[in-house]
């Protein structure tokens, strides 16, 4: 998530720094200061006085050797602890600290073991007094500066260096004041108070010099500007953050709208967080127009991290409240999809299914959604929507196509990139190369938003990376697939300078356990697909959703626009109930005169009978409520709500989709595409049976034909093209079914029995 910097926050930091300096100067008051001065003298006096006393007591108990050994072991432990705690101090300070710890303990241990020795005691006193004097001198000169540097954020050496640096190399920032926030081997983060005449644009041209001043990596510096222009934060990376993958922290903004940016999925080389906006960039003010986003193309060589990055996008999309995810993979469906399929509203795992779905999107879904957005009487915003907007009643649809090269030359997919963005459908295509025989050139040109991962070489990168970025020296072929997830984020709303900075996506668990956990936790916040879009996807989608809901033991759900609530799908009633004339009059449950109820003993209950019973029971309940509440003024509104709810319950699906109290009889949904187009494609053996049947029925044994005579019949009955027919004629020649006749390209039918099955019955071919 991007950092938000305010002047107030910087001033609070400066106050904290002053407080820290003050606390370092007089922690504990005058008593603490006096103790620091007297500590070495007290230690010396204790050692000289305690050594003879300890010897006397040990001698009295006859345990001199054991006592001396214990004191020596305790001294070694104290020496090790001092070495560990003083590893960040200067050499002189660290050595002095070790002497102060080890010398007194050594004197006491020696005296206990061998008795008081005047030479040892005299040497200990002289060297102890010298050490105490040196301690007091160090304490007043260098020790406080060492403590400040170890405290962090209160370094004085770096601001002094900054003053010297700006005076010589950055005159425009000579009046600036530096506050150190973080200073370690990985990063330097400082705040700059630019002074009265300084502005943030003075810092930008000096970033490279500041990077060198801080010892950072090339391209690792960034500037964060706050609400006002007098203070900025500068961050300099001293180690390349892209060489160490960050761990994914889970989806951000689950249950929110898709217009919220997707964050927490990675970071740039200059330490800024990676943030993506998919539908559009929301306007900052009511007078601004939103910046619409293009379709997204993801390119990169194998094992460059495309799939893992795409899964992070999919999780964030699936957990938003007004978005649905459609996942397509015609090559490695089960292997690639994995746990992300649990968050998808629709999963398509074969090329025929995907092609059929694209055909529906182009010919039915896009016109229907355009009609809803353009009609104020249908969309929930009550206005003409030139683009998809949150709250319009239509789900924002992301169609993520893995291995898109397997669908090359699909004209419907190309049409989607031209027409789908404005109605709230975004296509996300993944391919290893952007070459013309894998991704349609028109489709590629319609995808201005790109994620370019490591490519095999510079030529592969030049196919998709804009020339302006190549001129700046960027080359995704440099990292290839050695740093999975590293990419260029080429989005239209980003400035060119930001697009040139490499970024790296976060890495999730290889087994997808964190993705599955995120979906299990947040998918209840997502809404189902809106009924307009779901209707255009036809029966295959309804069957898929029924299977998924049955798997989890749930009933299918869909949007119900009365009150913008999510209700269980309800069985349609045969006819609407008669409207009540009074909120207090009971509704009659008697059938009309002349209504034939049939013979219940001889007939099986039908769906109409069950719906009639359900209607009768509902009327009885409302009637009993009316009798019970009769005369109660406060209960009249409750009864009215019950009658209104019963009437809405009996409305047909078309009336419900049209919205409450809105007449839209003059607007019709476009018809579904030709269902024949969605007939399953026969496999090779079945298609060969159809070819032999056509030869038997249309040509006959002994008859002659040209391959062109079979094209229409094979395309209509088996959805096979002319190239397949010409190819399989060679197979029929090997079986002896056909042979060359007089004339170029003319064949004669000898028989219509298959030659690859010995016991294949001719009657089976006749029946096809």
C-alpha positions in Angstrom: 0.0 0.0 0.0 1.3 3.4 -0.9 2.6 5.5 2.0 0.6 8.6 2.9 2.8 11.4 4.2 1.6 14.6 5.8 3.4 17.6 7.2 1.8 16.9 10.6 3.3 13.4 10.6 6.8 14.8 9.8 6.5 17.3 12.5 5.5 14.6 15.0 8.6 12.7 13.9 10.8 15.7 14.6 9.3 16.1 18.1 9.9 12.4 18.7 13.5 12.9 17.7 14.0 15.8 20.1 12.4 13.8 22.9 14.8 10.9 22.2 17.8 13.2 22.3 16.6 14.7 25.6 16.0 11.3 27.1 19.5 10.2 26.0 20.9 13.3 27.6 19.3 13.0 31.0 17.6 9.7 31.4 16.8 9.2 35.0 17.6 12.8 36.0 20.6 13.9 38.1 20.8 10.6 40.0 21.3 8.6 36.8 24.0 11.1 35.7 25.8 10.8 39.0 25.7 7.0 38.9 27.3 6.9 35.4 30.1 9.0 36.8 30.6 7.0 40.0 30.0 3.5 38.5 33.6 2.6 37.7 34.9 3.9 41.1 32.2 1.8 42.9 33.2 -1.2 40.8 36.9 -0.8 41.8 36.2 -0.4 45.5 33.9 -3.5 45.5 36.6 -5.6 43.8 39.4 -4.6 46.2 37.2 -5.0 49.3 35.3 -8.1 48.2 38.4 -10.2 47.2 39.9 -10.6 50.8 36.5 -11.1 52.3 35.7 -13.8 49.8 39.0 -15.5 50.5 38.4 -15.4 54.2 35.0 -17.0 54.0 36.2 -19.7 51.5 39.2 -20.6 53.7 36.9 -20.9 56.7 34.8 -23.4 54.9 37.7 -25.1 53.1 36.2 -24.5 49.7 38.8 -22.1 48.1 39.3 -24.0 44.9 35.6 -24.7 44.3 34.7 -21.1 45.0 37.4 -19.7 42.7 36.3 -22.1 39.9 32.6 -20.9 40.2 33.7 -17.3 40.2 35.8 -17.9 37.0 32.9 -19.6 35.2 30.6 -16.7 36.1 33.2 -14.3 34.8 33.3 -16.2 31.5 29.6 -15.9 31.2 29.7 -12.2 31.9 32.4 -11.8 29.3 30.4 -13.6 26.6 27.3 -11.5 27.3 29.4 -8.3 27.1 30.8 -9.4 23.8 27.3 -10.0 22.4 25.8 -6.8 23.7 28.6 -4.5 22.6 29.1 -5.9 19.0 27.8 -2.6 17.6 30.1 -0.4 19.6 33.4 1.1 18.5 36.6 -0.9 19.0 37.9 1.3 21.9 34.6 1.3 23.7 34.1 -2.4 23.3 37.6 -3.2 24.6 37.1 -1.0 27.6 33.8 -2.6 28.4 35.3 -6.1 28.3 38.2 -4.9 30.6 35.8 -3.5 33.2 33.9 -6.8 33.3 36.7 -9.3 33.2 39.4 -7.6 35.5 37.4 -7.3 38.7 36.1 -10.9 38.4 39.7 -12.2 37.7 41.1 -10.4 40.7 38.4 -11.9 43.0 38.9 -15.4 41.6 42.7 -15.2 42.0 42.5 -13.9 45.6 40.1 -16.7 46.6 42.3 -19.4 45.1 45.7 -18.2 46.3 45.1 -15.7 49.0 45.6 -12.0 49.2 48.7 -10.8 47.3 50.0 -7.3 47.8 51.3 -7.0 44.3 48.0 -8.1 42.8 46.1 -5.7 45.0 48.4 -2.8 44.2 48.3 -3.5 40.4 44.5 -3.8 40.6 44.1 -0.5 42.4 46.4 1.4 40.0 44.9 0.0 36.8 41.4 0.3 38.2 41.8 4.0 38.9 43.1 4.5 35.4 40.2 2.6 33.9 37.7 4.7 35.9 39.3 8.0 34.7 39.2 6.8 31.1 35.6 5.7 31.5 34.6 9.2 32.7 36.4 10.8 29.8 34.7 8.5 27.2 31.3 8.9 28.8 31.4 12.7 28.3 32.8 12.6 24.7 31.8 9.6 22.6 29.5 7.2 24.5 26.4 9.4 24.1 27.0 9.6 20.3 27.3 5.8 20.1 24.0 5.4 22.0 22.3 7.9 19.7 23.4 6.0 16.6 22.3 2.7 18.0 18.9 4.2 19.0 18.0 4.6 15.3 16.3 7.6 13.7 18.4 10.1 15.6 21.7 9.9 13.7 23.7 13.1 13.6 26.5 12.0 11.4 24.4 11.6 8.3 22.7 15.0 8.6 26.1 16.6 9.0 27.3 14.8 5.9 24.2 16.0 4.1 24.9 19.6 4.9 28.4 19.2 3.4 27.1 17.4 0.4 24.4 20.0 -0.4 26.8 22.8 -0.1 29.1 21.3 -2.7 26.8 19.3 -5.0 23.2 20.4 -4.5 22.9 24.2 -3.9 19.1 24.1 -4.4 18.8 22.0 -1.2 21.4 23.7 0.9 18.7 25.0 3.3 17.1 21.6 3.7 17.1 19.7 7.1 17.4 15.9 7.1 15.7 13.6 9.6 16.8 9.9 9.5 13.9 7.4 9.7 15.7 4.2 8.7 19.4 3.5 8.1 20.5 -0.1 7.6 22.1 -2.3 5.0 18.9 -2.7 3.0 17.4 0.8 2.9 17.9 4.5 3.8 14.7 6.4 4.5 15.0 10.1 5.4 12.7 13.1 5.6 13.7 16.4 4.1 12.4 19.7 5.3 13.0 21.8 2.2 12.9 25.1 3.8 11.0 28.2 2.8 12.2 28.3 -0.8 12.5 24.6 -1.6 9.9 22.6 -3.6 9.7 18.8 -4.3 10.8 19.4 -8.0 14.2 20.4 -6.7 14.7 16.8 -5.4 13.8 14.9 -8.6 16.8 15.9 -10.7 19.1 15.1 -7.8 17.9 11.5 -7.1 20.9 9.9 -8.8 23.3 12.0 -6.8 21.4 11.2 -3.6 21.5 7.5 -4.5 25.3 7.7 -4.7 25.4 9.8 -1.5 23.5 7.0 0.3 25.3 4.1 -1.4 22.2 2.8 -3.1 21.6 0.7 -6.2 20.8 2.2 -9.6 17.1 3.1 -10.0 16.5 2.4 -6.3 15.5 5.9 -5.1 12.0 7.3 -4.8 10.4 10.5 -3.6 7.1 10.6 -1.6 5.4 14.0 -1.5 3.0 14.8 1.2 -0.1 17.1 1.3 2.1 20.2 1.3 5.2 21.0 -0.6 7.6 21.8 2.3 8.6 18.3 3.2 9.2 15.0 1.4 10.5 11.5 2.1 13.3 10.0 0.1 13.8 6.2 0.1 17.0 4.7 -1.3 17.4 0.9 -1.7 20.9 -0.3 -0.9 20.2 -3.9 -1.9 18.1 -4.9 -4.9 14.6 -5.7 -3.4 13.7 -7.7 -6.5 16.2 -10.3 -5.8 14.3 -11.4 -2.8 10.7 -12.3 -3.3 8.2 -10.8 -0.8 5.5 -13.0 0.7 1.9 -12.4 -0.3 -0.2 -11.1 2.5 -3.6 -12.0 1.1 -6.2 -10.0 -0.9 -6.8 -6.4 -0.2 -10.2 -4.8 0.0 -12.3 -8.0 0.0 -16.0 -7.2 -0.3 -15.3 -3.8 -1.8 -15.9 -2.5 -5.3 -13.6 -3.3 -8.2 -12.7 0.4 -8.6 -10.6 0.0 -5.5 -6.9 -0.5 -6.5 -5.4 -4.0 -6.1 -2.5 -3.6 -3.7 -0.2 -5.7 -1.6 0.8 -7.9 -4.6 4.4 -6.8 -5.1 6.8 -3.9 -5.1 9.0 -1.8 -7.4 12.7 -1.7 -7.4 12.6 1.7 -5.7 10.7 0.2 -2.8 7.2 1.6 -3.7 4.3 -0.8 -3.5 2.9 -2.3 -6.7 -0.7 -1.1 -7.2 -3.0 -1.9 -10.2 -6.3 -0.5 -11.3 -8.3 -2.7 -13.6 -11.8 -1.2 -14.5 -10.7 2.4 -14.5 -8.9 5.1 -12.4 -11.6 6.8 -10.3 -11.8 10.6 -10.7 -10.3 12.7 -7.9 -13.1 15.3 -8.1 -16.7 15.1 -9.3 -15.8 17.3 -12.3 -13.1 14.9 -13.6 -13.7 12.0 -15.9 -12.6 8.5 -15.0 -9.6 7.1 -16.9 -10.8 3.8 -18.5 -8.5 0.9 -18.4 -7.7 -1.3 -21.4 -7.7 -5.0 -21.7 -4.7 -6.7 -20.1 -2.0 -8.7 -21.9 0.5 -10.8 -19.8 3.6 -11.9 -21.7 6.7 -13.7 -20.7 8.7 -16.9 -21.2 8.0 -20.2 -19.5 8.6 -20.2 -15.7 8.8 -16.4 -15.6 6.0 -16.1 -13.1 3.0 -15.3 -15.3 0.8 -17.9 -13.8 1.5 -17.0 -10.2 1.0 -13.3 -10.8 -2.3 -14.0 -12.7 -3.5 -16.0 -9.7 -2.9 -13.1 -7.4 -5.0 -10.9 -9.7 -7.7 -13.5 -9.9 -8.0 -13.8 -6.1 -8.4 -10.1 -5.7 -11.0 -10.0 -8.4 -13.0 -13.0 -7.1 -13.3 -11.5 -3.6 -14.7 -8.1 -4.7 -18.4 -7.6 -4.2 -19.3 -6.4 -7.7 -17.0 -8.6 -9.9 -17.1 -12.1 -11.2 -14.2 -14.1 -12.6 -14.3 -16.4 -15.6 -11.2 -18.6 -16.0 -10.3 -20.2 -19.3 -7.4 -22.6 -20.0 -7.6 -24.8 -23.2 -4.2 -26.5 -22.5 -3.4 -27.2 -18.8 -6.7 -26.7 -17.1 -6.5 -29.0 -14.1 -2.8 -28.4 -13.6 -2.9 -24.6 -14.0 -6.2 -23.7 -12.4 -5.8 -25.4 -9.1 -7.4 -23.7 -6.1 -8.2 -20.5 -8.1 -11.1 -22.4 -9.7 -12.9 -22.3 -6.3 -13.2 -18.5 -6.7 -14.2 -18.5 -10.3 -17.8 -18.0 -11.3 -17.3 -20.0 -14.5 -14.5 -22.3 -15.5 -13.9 -23.4 -19.1 -11.3 -26.1 -19.7 -11.5 -27.0 -23.4 -11.0 -25.1 -26.6 -14.5 -25.8 -28.0 -16.1 -24.6 -24.7 -14.0 -21.4 -24.8 -14.8 -20.7 -28.4 -18.5 -21.1 -27.8 -18.3 -18.9 -24.8 -16.6 -16.1 -26.8 -19.2 -16.4 -29.4 -21.9 -15.8 -26.8 -20.0 -12.9 -25.3 -19.8 -11.2 -28.7 -23.3 -11.9 -30.0 -25.4 -11.9 -26.9 -23.7 -10.6 -23.7 -22.2 -7.4 -25.1 -25.4 -6.2 -26.8 -27.5 -7.1 -23.7 -25.2 -5.3 -21.3 -25.0 -2.3 -23.6 -28.8 -2.1 -23.7 -29.0 -2.2 -19.9 -26.3 0.4 -19.4 -27.9 2.7 -22.0 -31.4 2.5 -20.7 -32.1 4.5 -17.5 -35.2 2.4 -16.9 -33.1 -0.8 -16.6 -29.8 0.0 -14.8 -30.0 0.8 -11.1 -28.2 4.2 -11.5 -31.2 5.6 -13.5 -29.1 7.3 -16.1 -27.4 6.6 -19.5 -24.1 5.0 -18.6 -21.4 5.4 -21.3 -19.2 3.1 -19.4 -19.7 0.4 -16.7 -20.0 2.0 -13.3 -20.3 0.5 -9.8 -23.9 0.2 -8.7 -25.3 -0.1 -12.2 -26.6 -3.6 -11.4 -24.3 -5.4 -13.8 -21.3 -7.4 -12.5 -17.9 -6.4 -13.7 -16.6 -9.5 -15.6 -13.0 -10.5 -15.9 -12.3 -13.2 -18.4 -8.8 -14.6 -17.7 -7.5 -16.8 -20.6 -4.4 -18.8 -19.7 -2.4 -20.2 -22.6 -4.2 -17.8 -25.0 -1.9 -18.9 -27.9 -4.0 -22.1 -28.2 -6.9 -19.9 -29.3 -5.0 -18.1 -32.0 -7.0 -16.8 -35.0 -10.3 -16.8 -33.0 -12.1 -13.9 -34.4 -14.5 -13.7 -31.5 -11.6 -13.1 -29.1 -10.4 -10.3 -31.3 -13.8 -8.7 -31.4 -14.0 -8.9 -27.6 -10.9 -6.7 -27.3 -12.6 -4.2 -29.5 -16.1 -4.1 -27.9 -16.1 -5.4 -24.4 -14.3 -2.8 -22.3 -17.1 -0.2 -22.2 -19.7 -2.7 -21.0 -17.6 -3.8 -18.1 -15.9 -6.9 -19.5 -12.1 -7.1 -19.4 -10.1 -9.7 -21.2 -6.8 -10.9 -19.6 -4.7 -12.9 -22.1 -1.5 -14.8 -21.2 1.0 -15.8 -23.8 4.7 -16.6 -23.9 5.3 -14.4 -26.9 3.5 -11.6 -28.6 4.4 -12.9 -32.1 1.8 -12.6 -34.8 1.2 -16.3 -35.2 0.4 -16.8 -31.5 -1.5 -13.6 -30.6 -3.6 -11.8 -33.2 -2.0 -8.5 -34.1 -5.3 -6.6 -33.8 -6.0 -8.2 -30.4 -2.5 -7.3 -29.2 -2.9 -3.7 -30.3 -6.2 -3.4 -28.4 -4.5 -4.3 -25.1 -2.7 -1.1 -24.0 -2.2 -2.5 -20.5 0.5 -5.1 -20.2 2.6 -7.0 -17.7 5.8 -8.0 -19.4 7.7 -10.6 -17.5 11.1 -12.0 -18.4 11.5 -12.7 -22.2 13.9 -15.0 -24.0 15.8 -12.2 -25.6 15.5 -8.5 -26.6 13.6 -9.3 -29.9 10.8 -11.0 -27.9 10.6 -8.0 -25.6 10.5 -5.6 -28.6 7.3 -7.3 -29.8 5.3 -6.0 -26.9 7.2 -3.3 -25.0 6.5 0.2 -26.3 9.4 1.8 -28.2 9.5 4.7 -25.8 10.4 2.3 -23.0 13.0 0.5 -25.1 14.7 3.9 -25.8 15.0 4.3 -22.0 17.1 1.2 -21.9 14.7 -1.3 -20.3 15.1 -4.9 -21.4 13.0 -7.7 -19.9 15.3 -10.2 -21.7 18.0 -9.3 -19.1 16.4 -11.3 -16.3 14.7 -14.0 -18.4 13.1 -16.4 -15.9 15.9 -16.2 -13.3 13.7 -14.0 -11.0 10.2 -15.3 -11.3 7.6 -12.6 -11.0 9.9 -9.7 -12.1 8.1 -7.6 -14.8 7.5 -4.3 -16.3 4.1 -2.8 -15.4 3.0 -1.0 -18.6 -0.4 0.7 -17.8 -1.7 3.7 -19.6 -2.4 5.8 -16.5 1.2 5.4 -15.3 3.8 8.0 -16.3 6.6 6.7 -18.5 9.2 7.1 -15.7 7.1 4.7 -13.5 6.7 2.2 -16.4 10.4 2.0 -16.8 11.0 0.8 -13.2 10.9 -3.0 -12.8 8.6 -4.6 -10.2 8.2 -8.0 -8.8 5.0 -9.8 -7.8 4.8 -11.4 -4.4 5.0 -15.2 -4.2 2.3 -17.4 -2.7 2.7 -20.9 -1.4 3.6 -23.4 -4.2 0.7 -25.7 -3.2 -1.8 -22.9 -3.3 -2.8 -23.3 0.3 -2.8 -19.6 1.0 -5.0 -18.9 -2.0 -7.4 -21.6 -0.9 -7.5 -20.1 2.6 -8.1 -16.6 1.3 -11.0 -17.8 -0.9 -12.5 -19.8 2.0 -12.4 -16.7 4.2 -13.6 -14.0 1.8 -15.7 -15.5 -1.0 -18.9 -15.0 1.1 -18.4 -11.3 0.5 -18.7 -11.7 -3.3 -22.0 -11.5 -5.1 -23.2 -13.9 -7.8 -23.3 -12.9 -11.5 -26.2 -10.6 -12.4 -29.2 -12.2 -14.1 -28.9 -10.3 -17.4 -25.4 -11.6 -18.0 -26.1 -15.0 -16.7 -29.1 -15.4 -19.1 -26.9 -14.6 -22.1 -24.4 -17.3 -21.2 -27.2 -19.9 -21.6 -27.8 -23.4 -20.4 -24.1 -24.5 -20.2 -23.5 -21.8 -17.6 -26.6 -22.7 -15.6 -25.6 -26.4 -15.6 -22.1 -25.5 -14.4 -23.4 -23.3 -11.6 -25.9 -26.0 -10.6 -23.1 -28.6 -10.3 -20.9 -26.2 -8.2 -23.7 -25.3 -5.9 -24.7 -29.0 -5.5 -21.1 -29.7 -4.6 -21.2 -27.4 -1.7 -24.8 -28.3 -0.7 -26.2 -24.8 -1.6 -29.1 -23.6 -3.7 -28.3 -21.5 -6.8 -28.4 -17.8 -6.1 -28.9 -14.8 -8.4 -29.4 -11.1 -8.0 -32.9 -9.8 -7.2 -33.1 -6.1 -7.9 -36.0 -5.4 -5.5 -34.1 -3.6 -2.8 -30.8 -4.7 -4.3 -30.9 -7.9 -2.1 -29.5 -11.4 -2.9 -32.3 -13.9 -2.7 -32.5 -17.6 -3.3 -33.7 -18.6 -6.7 -37.5 -19.1 -6.4 -39.8 -21.4 -8.4 -42.0 -19.5 -10.8 -45.7 -19.5 -10.2 -48.2 -20.4 -12.9 -50.2 -17.1 -12.6 -50.0 -14.0 -10.5 -52.4 -13.8 -7.5 -55.3 -11.3 -7.6 -54.4 -8.0 -5.9 -55.9 -7.3 -2.5 -58.4 -4.5 -2.5 -57.9 -3.7 1.2 -55.0 -4.2 3.5 -57.4 -5.6 6.1 -59.6 -7.8 3.9 -58.7 -11.6 3.8 -57.9 -13.1 0.4 -60.1 -15.9 -0.8 -58.6 -19.3 -1.2 -61.6 -20.8 -3.1 -61.0 -21.8 -6.8 -63.1 -20.1 -9.4 -66.4 -21.7 -10.5 -66.0 -24.2 -13.2 -62.4 -24.9 -12.4 -61.6 -28.6 -13.0 -59.4 -29.9 -10.2 -59.1 -33.4 -11.9 -59.3 -36.7 -10.2 -56.6 -37.0 -7.5 -56.9 -40.7 -7.4 -56.2 -41.4 -11.1 -53.7 -38.6 -11.9 -50.1 -37.8 -11.0 -49.5 -34.3 -9.5 -48.0 -32.0 -12.0 -45.8 -28.9 -11.6 -48.8 -26.8 -12.1 -50.7 -28.6 -9.3 -47.7 -28.1 -6.9 -47.5 -24.4 -7.7 -51.3 -24.1 -7.2 -51.0 -25.7 -3.8 -48.2 -23.4 -2.9 -50.3 -20.4 -4.0 -53.2 -21.5 -2.0 -51.1 -22.1 1.1 -49.6 -18.6 0.8 -53.1 -17.0 0.4 -54.3 -18.9 3.5 -51.4 -17.5 5.6 -52.0 -13.9 4.5 -55.7 -14.3 5.1 -55.2 -15.6 8.7 -52.8 -12.7 9.3 -55.5 -10.3 8.1 -58.1 -11.8 10.5 -55.7 -11.8 13.4 -54.6 -8.2 12.9 -58.0 -6.8 12.1 -58.7 -3.5 14.0 -55.0 -3.0 14.9 -54.0 0.3 13.4 -50.2 -0.3 13.8 -50.4 -3.7 12.2 -52.0 -2.4 8.9 -48.6 -1.6 7.5 -47.3 -5.1 8.3 -50.2 -6.7 6.5 -49.7 -4.4 3.5 -46.0 -5.4 3.3 -47.0 -9.1 3.4 -49.5 -8.6 0.5 -47.0 -6.7 -1.5 -44.3 -9.3 -0.9 -46.8 -12.1 -2.0 -47.5 -10.2 -5.3 -43.8 -9.7 -6.0 -43.3 -13.4 -5.3 -45.7 -14.3 -8.1 -44.1 -12.1 -10.7 -42.4 -13.7 -13.6 -38.7 -13.6 -14.1 -39.0 -11.1 -17.0 -41.0 -8.7 -14.8 -38.5 -9.1 -12.0 -35.5 -8.4 -14.3 -37.2 -5.3 -15.7 -37.1 -3.7 -12.2 -40.0 -2.6 -9.9 -42.8 -0.6 -11.4 -41.0 -0.1 -14.8 -42.6 -1.0 -18.1 -40.1 -2.1 -20.6 -42.1 -4.0 -23.1 -40.6 -2.0 -26.0 -37.1 -3.3 -25.2 -36.2 -6.9 -26.0 -33.2 -8.9 -25.3 -31.3 -10.0 -28.4 -31.9 -13.6 -29.3 -29.5 -16.3 -28.3 -26.9 -17.3 -30.9 -27.7 -20.2 -33.1 -27.7 -23.3 -30.9 -26.3 -25.3 -33.8 -23.1 -23.5 -33.4 -22.7 -25.0 -29.9 -23.2 -28.6 -31.1 -20.3 -30.7 -29.8 -17.4 -31.3 -32.2 -17.2 -35.0 -33.1 -14.0 -36.8 -32.6 -12.0 -38.3 -35.6 -13.6 -41.8 -35.5 -17.1 -40.3 -35.4 -16.3 -37.8 -38.2 -14.9 -40.7 -40.3 -18.2 -42.5 -39.8 -20.0 -39.4 -41.0 -17.7 -39.2 -44.1 -18.4 -42.8 -45.0 -22.1 -42.3 -44.5 -22.1 -39.3 -46.9 -20.2 -41.3 -49.5 -22.7 -44.2 -49.1 -25.9 -42.0 -49.2 -25.0 -39.2 -51.5 -22.5 -40.9 -53.9 -23.0 -44.6 -53.7 -20.7 -47.5 -54.5 -19.4 -47.1 -58.1 -20.1 -43.4 -58.2 -17.6 -40.7 -58.6 -17.1 -37.4 -56.8 -14.7 -34.5 -56.1 -13.6 -33.5 -52.6 -15.5 -30.2 -53.0 -18.8 -32.2 -53.2 -18.3 -33.3 -49.6 -17.4 -30.0 -47.9 -20.9 -28.7 -47.1 -22.2 -32.0 -45.8 -19.1 -32.6 -43.5 -19.2 -29.0 -42.2 -22.9 -29.3 -41.4 -22.9 -32.8 -39.9 -19.4 -33.0 -38.3 -18.1 -29.4 -38.3 -15.0 -30.5 -40.3 -13.3 -28.3 -42.9 -12.0 -28.9 -46.4 -8.4 -29.5 -45.3 -9.6 -32.4 -43.0 -11.6 -33.9 -45.9 -8.6 -33.9 -48.2 -6.4 -35.4 -45.5 -8.8 -38.2 -44.7 -9.3 -39.2 -48.3 -5.8 -40.6 -48.1 -6.9 -42.8 -45.3 -9.9 -44.0 -47.3 -7.6 -44.8 -50.2 -5.4 -46.9 -47.8 -8.6 -48.8 -46.8 -9.6 -49.3 -50.4 -12.8 -47.3 -49.9 -12.0 -44.9 -52.8 -9.5 -44.8 -55.6 -8.5 -42.4 -58.3 -10.9 -42.2 -61.3 -10.5 -40.6 -64.7 -9.9 -36.9 -64.4 -7.7 -34.8 -62.1 -9.1 -34.8 -58.5 -11.9 -37.2 -59.2 -12.4 -40.3 -57.0 -14.6 -43.5 -57.3 -16.3 -45.1 -54.4 -15.5 -48.9 -54.1 -17.1 -49.6 -50.7 -17.9 -47.8 -47.4 -16.5 -50.2 -44.8 -13.8 -49.0 -42.4 -10.5 -50.7 -42.8 -9.1 -50.2 -39.3 -11.7 -52.5 -37.7 -11.9 -56.1 -38.9 -15.3 -56.8 -37.4 -16.8 -53.4 -38.2 -20.4 -53.9 -39.4 -21.4 -52.1 -42.5 -24.8 -51.5 -41.0 -23.3 -49.3 -38.4 -22.0 -47.0 -41.1 -25.4 -47.1 -42.7 -27.0 -45.8 -39.5 -24.8 -42.8 -39.0 
